[in-house]
Amino acid sequence: MSMRAGHADDPALLARMIDGYQATALVYAAVRLELPDRMAGEVWTAEALADATGLQPARLYRLLRALCAIGLCVENPHAVFSLSDAGRQLSASAASGLRERAMLAVEQFWPAWVNLEHGIRHAQTPFEHAFGLSPWAFRQQNPASGETFNAWLARESRMAAAAIVEAIDFAGVDRVADIGGGGGGLLAAVLNAHPGLAGTLFDQPHVIRDAEATLRAAGCADRVVLLGGDFFAEVPVHADLYLLKSIIHDWDDDRASRLLANCRAAMPAHARLLLIERVLPEQAPQDVATIMVDLHMLAVTGGRERSLAEFEALLKGARFSVGRARPTPAGFSIIEAVPA
């Protein structure tokens, strides 16, 4: 909740902001207890649902009423409960990704955010302070956490992909390379929208191993070359168009510059590079979501969101000429660059 939603001197508004942890904890409890999946489209008494789940009926009754209070359940006559439309969005089969988002928020992001003070005082990221590892190392060492993150990211990518693909000019392009493309969701959207194109997906080897199933399900695996590697060492990819979506914001300026320089070294003279990133507004209230993502980068990865001028400076430093930047309805801008 933004203070701009009410009066900055309203103590009741500030109190609701402070108490926001309660709603997050309720959503998380519902997800971890698998209530959205168990309740589905049926109506339940607390006793019947407790029998089906092995939970304590009196405490479950109190939880269900609290879920009604925040709009995830509906309290019907005779102490009978059902899921609301919002509650159904938390089921494992929902396309929203909100189930995974709730799990990430509590299990991975909250421990970092609650140590935000540490990240302001010291160079270490709050995530590393809380977990003793970078988020990438943590997810690699904790496969279940990695799967949750990847599932959420795949859904987020699918939701934004159509608007991004529509905004890209593919004239003169035969092969598209998605650098740090994760499970391949964006690349699959590109190839399905443009059947004449081929693609290359480049990411860490353990990420690439899991991408083939996604691409096969999307029906485009036969047009994709999968390459595993470290983009800070080299980008051994030859293509006409290079996509980097939400990659530069993960890193500080030194590592972002190294990554861009490696892309530049790999690119043929005619190729184009597109950074697909959120762009910081001049004034924070103009784009609250991007301001919050910027702090999320500080807390979790050690990266940052940037202004358009800052992106241009990074690109010019890596020997690119910067073209136009196009906003998209998905909240991302597409910043075009070519070898200088």
QUIFEN-V747628 format. One record per residue. NEAR is the number of other ideal C-beta (glycine too) atoms within 8 Angstrom. Layout:
near=NEAR
near=NEAR
This chain:
near=7
near=6
near=9
near=7
near=6
near=7
near=5
near=6
near=4
near=8
near=6
near=6
near=12
near=9
near=8
near=9
near=9
near=7
near=7
near=9
near=7
near=7
near=8
near=12
near=9
near=13
near=12
near=12
near=9
near=14
near=13
near=7
near=8
near=9
near=12
near=16
near=9
near=9
near=13
near=8
near=5
near=6
near=6
near=11
near=9
near=13
near=7
near=8
near=16
near=12
near=7
near=7
near=11
near=3
near=9
near=6
near=10
near=7
near=8
near=13
near=10
near=8
near=11
near=13
near=9
near=9
near=13
near=12
near=6
near=9
near=7
near=13
near=12
near=8
near=9
near=8
near=3
near=5
near=7
near=10
near=15
near=12
near=12
near=10
near=6
near=8
near=15
near=11
near=9
near=15
near=10
near=7
near=4
near=12
near=5
near=8
near=13
near=9
near=13
near=12
near=9
near=13
near=12
near=12
near=11
near=11
near=10
near=14
near=12
near=10
near=11
near=15
near=10
near=8
near=12
near=12
near=6
near=10
near=13
near=6
near=5
near=7
near=2
near=8
near=13
near=16
near=15
near=11
near=11
near=10
near=10
near=4
near=8
near=10
near=11
near=7
near=8
near=13
near=11
near=9
near=6
near=8
near=7
near=6
near=11
near=10
near=8
near=12
near=12
near=12
near=10
near=12
near=11
near=13
near=12
near=9
near=14
near=10
near=8
near=12
near=11
near=7
near=10
near=16
near=11
near=7
near=8
near=10
near=3
near=10
near=4
near=5
near=9
near=6
near=12
near=17
near=13
near=15
near=14
near=10
near=15
near=12
near=12
near=14
near=14
near=14
near=16
near=12
near=14
near=16
near=16
near=10
near=6
near=8
near=5
near=4
near=13
near=10
near=15
near=14
near=16
near=16
near=11
near=9
near=7
near=8
near=12
near=14
near=8
near=10
near=15
near=10
near=7
near=13
near=14
near=8
near=6
near=11
near=6
near=12
near=9
near=4
near=8
near=14
near=7
near=9
near=10
near=11
near=11
near=6
near=12
near=7
near=6
near=9
near=12
near=7
near=11
near=5
near=11
near=11
near=14
near=14
near=14
near=13
near=13
near=7
near=10
near=14
near=13
near=8
near=12
near=8
near=7
near=6
near=9
near=12
near=11
near=9
near=15
near=15
near=10
near=13
near=15
near=12
near=8
near=10
near=11
near=6
near=5
near=5
near=12
near=9
near=16
near=13
near=11
near=12
near=14
near=12
near=14
near=11
near=9
near=4
near=5
near=7
near=6
near=6
near=9
near=9
near=8
near=13
near=12
near=8
near=11
near=11
near=9
near=10
near=14
near=13
near=14
near=13
near=10
near=10
near=11
near=8
near=12
near=12
near=8
near=10
near=6
near=9
near=16
near=10
near=8
near=14
near=14
near=11
near=8
near=11
near=8
near=13
near=8
near=10
near=7
near=4
near=10
near=8
near=6
near=13
near=4
near=8
near=8
near=13
near=12
near=13
near=16
near=12
near=12
near=10
near=9
near=6
